[in-house]
Amino acid sequence: MMATNLNLFHQLTKKSKKDLQRDKEEIEEYFIPKYTKLLDKEVEKKSHLKKQADKMQEKIRSYTQNIIRMVKSIGNKTMQDLRVKEQNGLWNINETSEELKKKISRLKQIEKTLSDHINDTPGIEFFTPMDSNLLEEFETFPETYNYTLHDFQAGPLPSIVAANFGTMPGLSICQVSQAYTCTYSLNV
């Protein structure tokens, strides 16, 4: 009986060695090449994904620079408009100031003439005719205005830019079956 068991054990071992040899060959000839090929594809995917990200990053950077240039241009135009309004206000203030200076000079002239008449200054005849409505032109004061620049109020540009900047890039993860078809997709 022992010989039968030993014979059976020997046959099992032999069969098992054949199975092991077959498994070894299958590993060497099928599985390792298949996994190596899959690994190579993963390396390619990694490279491709990095290139995609680099290309998108440059596109985003370029777009951002265009927005920055546009915003700077708008800011410069707004500051120029501000300075034009300031100059208009200063011009009006100068015009009013000149008109007031002329009136003050004329009043000082009239005051001196009146002082000379009152003090009987030599060379001024007492009976020099004086306009009876001498001060009438000064009774109505010129209108003056206050000039105020309205404060700059920042618009909602940052939130508008953020909301309308563009579609943010996503990552699509797709399970690939043996036939290399997408069985499900997940956007991250």
SULQUI-V659135 format. One record per residue. N is the residue number from 1. PHI is phi in radians with two decimals (999 if undefined). PSI is psi in whole degrees, -180 to 180 (* if undefined). BURIAL is b if it has 24 or more other ideal C-beta (glycine too) atoms within 12 Angstrom, else e. Layout:
# SULQUI-V659135
{{N/PHI/PSI/BURIAL} {N/PHI/PSI/BURIAL}}
This chain:
# SULQUI-V659135
{{1/999/-32/e} {2/-1.15/-36/e} {3/-1.15/-37/e} {4/-1.14/-45/e} {5/-1.11/-40/e} {6/-1.18/-39/e} {7/-1.14/-43/e} {8/-1.11/-43/e} {9/-1.11/-41/e} {10/-1.12/-42/e} {11/-1.12/-43/e} {12/-1.09/-42/e} {13/-1.14/-43/e} {14/-1.10/-46/e} {15/-1.13/-41/e} {16/-1.14/-39/e} {17/-1.14/-38/e} {18/-1.11/-45/e} {19/-1.08/-42/e} {20/-1.12/-41/e} {21/-1.12/-43/e} {22/-1.12/-44/e} {23/-1.08/-41/e} {24/-1.09/-45/e} {25/-1.13/-40/e} {26/-1.10/-41/e} {27/-1.09/-49/e} {28/-1.17/-41/e} {29/-1.63/-25/e} {30/-2.07/-58/e} {31/-1.18/-49/e} {32/-1.07/-47/e} {33/-1.06/-40/e} {34/-1.12/-48/e} {35/-1.16/-36/e} {36/-1.11/-42/e} {37/-1.12/-43/e} {38/-1.09/-41/e} {39/-1.11/-43/e} {40/-1.04/-41/e} {41/-1.11/-39/e} {42/-1.12/-39/e} {43/-1.11/-43/e} {44/-1.08/-43/e} {45/-1.07/-42/e} {46/-1.07/-46/e} {47/-1.10/-45/e} {48/-1.10/-44/e} {49/-1.10/-42/e} {50/-1.11/-43/e} {51/-1.09/-42/e} {52/-1.04/-47/e} {53/-1.09/-42/e} {54/-1.09/-43/e} {55/-1.13/-44/e} {56/-1.14/-39/e} {57/-1.06/-43/e} {58/-1.14/-39/e} {59/-1.10/-44/e} {60/-1.14/-44/e} {61/-1.06/-45/e} {62/-1.09/-46/e} {63/-1.07/-43/e} {64/-1.11/-42/e} {65/-1.09/-39/e} {66/-1.10/-42/e} {67/-1.13/-42/e} {68/-1.06/-45/e} {69/-1.06/-43/e} {70/-1.10/-45/e} {71/-1.14/-41/e} {72/-1.09/-41/e} {73/-1.09/-45/e} {74/-1.09/-43/e} {75/-1.08/-45/e} {76/-1.11/-42/e} {77/-1.10/-41/e} {78/-1.11/-41/e} {79/-1.17/-37/e} {80/-1.11/-44/e} {81/-1.05/-41/e} {82/-1.02/-47/e} {83/-1.17/-34/e} {84/-1.13/-44/e} {85/-1.13/-40/e} {86/-1.05/-46/e} {87/-1.09/-39/e} {88/-1.06/-45/e} {89/-1.11/-45/e} {90/-1.10/-39/e} {91/-1.08/-46/e} {92/-1.10/-42/e} {93/-1.10/-43/e} {94/-1.10/-41/e} {95/-1.07/-47/e} {96/-1.11/-43/e} {97/-1.05/-43/e} {98/-1.11/-42/e} {99/-1.08/-43/e} {100/-1.15/-41/e} {101/-1.06/-41/e} {102/-1.10/-42/e} {103/-1.14/-42/e} {104/-1.10/-44/e} {105/-1.07/-45/e} {106/-1.11/-41/e} {107/-1.11/-41/e} {108/-1.12/-38/e} {109/-1.10/-47/e} {110/-1.13/-42/e} {111/-1.05/-42/e} {112/-1.13/-43/e} {113/-1.07/-44/e} {114/-1.13/-42/e} {115/-1.06/-42/e} {116/-1.09/-40/e} {117/-1.16/-42/e} {118/-1.17/-41/e} {119/-1.57/7/e} {120/0.86/49/e} {121/-1.09/132/e} {122/-1.00/143/e} {123/1.66/-12/e} {124/-1.86/121/e} {125/-1.37/139/e} {126/-1.11/-32/e} {127/-1.71/25/e} {128/-1.15/127/e} {129/-1.13/134/e} {130/-2.06/143/e} {131/-1.20/128/e} {132/-1.25/-24/e} {133/-1.82/42/e} {134/-1.00/-37/e} {135/-1.72/2/e} {136/-1.00/-41/e} {137/-1.15/-18/e} {138/-1.75/-7/e} {139/-1.20/-29/e} {140/-1.74/113/e} {141/-1.37/145/e} {142/-1.16/149/e} {143/-1.26/137/e} {144/-2.06/157/e} {145/-2.26/152/e} {146/-1.68/139/e} {147/-2.02/124/e} {148/-2.38/131/e} {149/-1.50/131/e} {150/-1.19/139/e} {151/-1.10/147/e} {152/-1.22/128/e} {153/-2.00/113/e} {154/-1.11/136/e} {155/-1.45/180/e} {156/-1.45/29/e} {157/-0.95/-46/e} {158/-1.00/-43/e} {159/-1.26/-34/e} {160/-1.18/-44/e} {161/-1.09/-45/e} {162/-1.08/-42/e} {163/-1.25/-29/e} {164/-2.03/19/e} {165/-1.11/-36/e} {166/2.55/175/e} {167/-1.35/122/e} {168/-1.21/137/e} {169/-1.12/139/e} {170/-2.03/172/e} {171/-2.01/120/e} {172/-1.73/125/e} {173/-1.96/122/e} {174/-2.20/124/e} {175/-1.29/130/e} {176/-1.82/128/e} {177/-1.48/179/e} {178/-1.03/-29/e} {179/-1.51/8/e} {180/1.01/44/e} {181/-2.02/151/e} {182/-1.38/120/e} {183/-1.67/-27/e} {184/-2.72/157/e} {185/-2.29/145/e} {186/-2.38/122/e} {187/-1.64/127/e} {188/-1.93/*/e}}
